[in-house]
């Protein structure tokens, strides 16, 4: 996904459109770091090479608290950014 498409998709959601760039980066960084926790409760038929379509409730709740958005918005942001988050842990940075 290119940057323009990413921001265009985010702009389609009222709560996400108001999210700061720092919080977007934080969401991506944490989601990437939590890959093992995201994949662990998935059915064994789900490939670990691709991001699952649905986050476990505990991860949704955690990410909701980390970036101060609703769980529904976490699900929407995950749908938009899951492939980017799954790409690796090279997002870097520290909180």
C-alpha positions in Angstrom: 0.0 0.0 0.0 1.4 3.4 -0.9 1.3 6.3 1.5 -1.4 8.2 -0.5 -3.7 5.2 -0.4 -3.0 4.7 3.3 -3.9 8.2 4.3 -6.9 8.2 1.9 -8.3 5.1 3.6 -7.7 6.6 7.1 -9.5 9.8 6.1 -12.7 7.7 5.4 -13.1 7.1 9.2 -13.9 10.1 11.4 -12.0 8.9 14.5 -9.0 7.8 12.5 -8.8 11.0 10.5 -8.2 12.9 13.7 -5.4 10.5 14.8 -1.9 12.0 15.0 0.9 10.7 12.8 2.7 9.8 16.0 -0.2 7.6 17.2 -0.4 6.0 13.7 3.3 5.1 14.0 2.8 3.9 17.6 -0.1 1.6 16.4 2.0 0.2 13.6 5.0 -0.4 15.9 3.0 -2.1 18.6 1.0 -4.2 16.2 4.3 -5.3 14.6 5.9 -6.2 17.9 2.8 -8.1 18.9 2.8 -10.4 15.9 3.3 -13.6 18.0 0.5 -12.6 20.3 -1.8 -11.8 17.4 -1.1 -15.1 15.6 -1.1 -17.4 18.7 -4.9 -17.7 19.2 -5.6 -17.9 15.5 -6.8 -21.2 14.0 -3.9 -23.4 12.9 -5.2 -23.1 9.3 -4.2 -19.4 9.3 -0.9 -18.8 7.7 1.7 -16.9 9.8 3.0 -15.3 6.6 0.0 -13.0 6.2 -1.7 -10.8 8.7 -5.0 -12.3 10.0 -8.2 -10.4 9.2 -9.3 -10.2 12.8 -7.3 -9.2 15.9 -7.8 -11.1 19.2 -10.0 -9.1 21.6 -7.1 -8.6 24.1 -4.9 -7.1 21.3 -7.7 -4.9 20.2 -8.2 -3.6 23.7 -4.5 -3.0 24.2 -4.1 -1.1 21.0 -7.2 0.9 21.8 -5.7 2.0 25.0 -2.2 2.7 23.6 -3.5 5.1 20.9 -6.7 6.2 22.6 -9.2 5.2 19.9 -12.3 3.0 20.1 -12.0 -0.8 19.6 -14.1 -0.3 16.5 -11.6 2.1 15.1 -8.8 -0.3 16.0 -10.5 -2.9 13.9 -10.8 -0.4 11.0 -7.2 0.7 11.3 -6.0 -2.9 11.4 -8.0 -3.6 8.3 -6.2 -0.7 6.6 -2.7 -1.3 7.9 -2.4 -5.0 8.7 -0.1 -5.8 5.8 2.2 -2.9 6.7 2.3 -3.9 10.4 2.9 -7.5 9.4 5.8 -6.6 7.2 8.2 -6.7 10.1 9.6 -5.2 13.2 11.7 -2.6 11.4 9.4 0.2 12.3 11.9 1.1 15.0 11.6 3.9 17.6 10.9 3.8 21.3 8.1 4.9 23.5 
